[in-house]
């Protein structure tokens, strides 16, 4: 299945050819979870704080469907 994936906050540096916030087409097997997508992209789970699927907060165990738009965000600090 094809997913649209975007990465932010430095996570793009972990994926060759990725750019901040730019959509990437990623092929994943049916039954892939959000956490499984992290594994596929070789993004360490501890580097991701927020996952959005189709603009809605998701958990690592949530199943993805063909055409889903997935965004990964790292923890952000500030003051």
C-alpha positions in Angstrom: 0.0 0.0 0.0 1.1 3.6 -0.7 1.3 6.1 2.2 2.1 9.8 2.1 4.7 10.5 4.8 6.0 13.8 6.2 8.7 14.3 8.8 9.5 17.4 10.8 12.0 18.8 13.3 15.2 17.2 12.2 13.7 13.7 11.6 14.2 14.4 7.8 18.0 14.0 8.5 17.4 10.4 9.3 15.9 9.5 5.9 18.1 9.8 2.8 16.4 12.2 0.3 13.7 13.5 2.7 13.0 17.2 3.2 11.4 19.0 6.1 7.6 18.8 5.7 7.7 17.6 2.1 5.5 14.6 1.3 7.2 11.3 0.4 5.4 8.3 -1.1 6.3 5.2 0.9 5.2 1.7 0.1 4.4 -0.5 3.1 2.8 -3.9 3.5 -0.9 -4.1 4.4 -1.3 -4.4 8.1 1.6 -2.0 8.8 1.2 0.1 12.0 2.5 3.6 12.6 5.3 2.0 14.7 6.0 -0.4 11.9 6.3 2.5 9.5 8.9 4.0 11.9 10.8 0.7 11.6 10.5 0.7 7.8 11.9 4.3 7.7 14.6 3.4 10.3 13.5 6.2 12.6 14.1 5.3 16.2 10.9 5.3 18.2 12.4 7.4 21.0 13.0 10.2 18.4 9.2 10.6 17.7 6.8 12.3 20.2 3.7 12.9 18.0 2.2 10.9 15.2 -0.6 12.3 13.1 -2.6 10.1 10.6 -4.9 12.1 8.4 -4.5 15.1 10.8 -5.6 13.1 13.8 -3.3 12.0 16.7 -2.4 8.4 16.5 -0.5 5.8 18.5 2.3 3.6 17.4 0.0 0.5 17.4 -2.6 2.0 15.1 -3.1 0.3 11.8 -2.5 2.3 8.6 -4.6 2.1 5.4 -3.6 2.8 1.8 -3.6 6.5 1.1 -3.2 7.6 4.7 -1.2 10.8 5.3 1.2 10.2 8.2 3.3 12.9 9.9 6.0 12.3 12.5 7.2 15.0 14.9 10.0 14.9 17.5 9.8 16.2 21.0 10.1 20.0 20.9 11.6 22.1 23.7 11.2 25.7 24.4 10.5 28.2 27.0 
